[in-house]
Amino acid sequence: MDRARRRKFGQNFLDAPTAELIAGDLPAAPGESILEIGPGHGALTEHLLRRGNPLTAVEIDHECVEFLKNKFVGVLDFSVVNADILDFDMDAWIAGHGKPWLTGNLPYNVSTAIVAKLMPLLRKTRGFMGMVQFEVAERFCALPGTSSYGSLSVWVSARAQGRILRKIGPEHFTPRPNVDSATVLLTPLADPLEAPAAFYDFVRAGFSQKRKRLANSLSGTIEKTKVLAALERLGLSENTRAEELSPQRFLDLYKIMQE
């Protein structure tokens, strides 16, 4: 495959030993369906199929799709869909496969967009286990008060328990990326945070100027005195910054602002 195609689709292919380790990290029970995102040349697919679970692979690159069909011809309970995962009807697929697992070596250039799409659907699944850039994995799993905590952390932790499973160096990929990667496990919460879409716009605004006080970050869209009054009602200091608030605390603040 030429370099232009790899750049276009953000493809970095795993070596076989690492793929085997990652496939072993997926806690899928026998019979549970798996959706693999971006299988590429099937390094991870091969080891997932050895587990005997029904597997659907969604791949954007038609050359990879043909390669996978030839590589795994005759394999039972395996299908390949040639589609962009961001356009793929994941909700409909999940509905037809019980409580499936989602997995994949996500392309760096769209990994956050993919996870943003699947998070509202996560409660209908067993969870997601996949590979992303290490810094992105840190943001998925970050706790309030840490340097990696941001709006993406709130988006994920409102619906899932995140855990980094293993850090993976660039030497395990072709072509070799300039960053470390990590596998992350996102397990759906039994009681996810119920919040409207506008809440997450509010959170993003709160983190828009991360080093500034929350009242200043939100002042572009909300009157500063109103923010300060809401913080006071919650027993929070006027110097409170966005990275200090848990998802629930953010939601409490948002609800007061809507009164």
Stockholm file with secondary structure:
# STOCKHOLM 1.0

chainA/1-259         MDRARRRKFGQNFLDAPTAELIAGDLPAAPGESILEIGPGHGALTEHLLRRGNPLTAVEIDHECVEFLKNKFVGVLDFSVVNADILDFDMDAWIAGHGKPWLTGNLPYNVSTAIVAKLMPLLRKTRGFMGMVQFEVAERFCALPGTSSYGSLSVWVSARAQGRILRKIGPEHFTPRPNVDSATVLLTPLADPLEAPAAFYDFVRAGFSQKRKRLANSLSGTIEKTKVLAALERLGLSENTRAEELSPQRFLDLYKIMQE
#=GR chainA/1-259 SS CCHHHHHHHTCCEECHHHHHHHHHHCCCCTTCCEEEECCTTSHHHHHHHTTTCCEEEEESCHHHHHHHHHHTTTCTTEEEEESCTTTSCHHHHHHTSSSCEEEEECCGGGHHHHHHHHGGGGGGSSEEEEEEEHHHHHHHHCCTTSTTCSHHHHHHHTTEEEEEEEEECGGGEESCCSSCEEEEEEEECSSCCCCCHHHHHHHHHHTTTTTSCHHHHGGGTSCHHHHHHHHHHTTCCTTCCGGGCCHHHHHHHHHHHTC
#=GC SS_cons         CCHHHHHHHTCCEECHHHHHHHHHHCCCCTTCCEEEECCTTSHHHHHHHTTTCCEEEEESCHHHHHHHHHHTTTCTTEEEEESCTTTSCHHHHHHTSSSCEEEEECCGGGHHHHHHHHGGGGGGSSEEEEEEEHHHHHHHHCCTTSTTCSHHHHHHHTTEEEEEEEEECGGGEESCCSSCEEEEEEEECSSCCCCCHHHHHHHHHHTTTTTSCHHHHGGGTSCHHHHHHHHHHTTCCTTCCGGGCCHHHHHHHHHHHTC
//
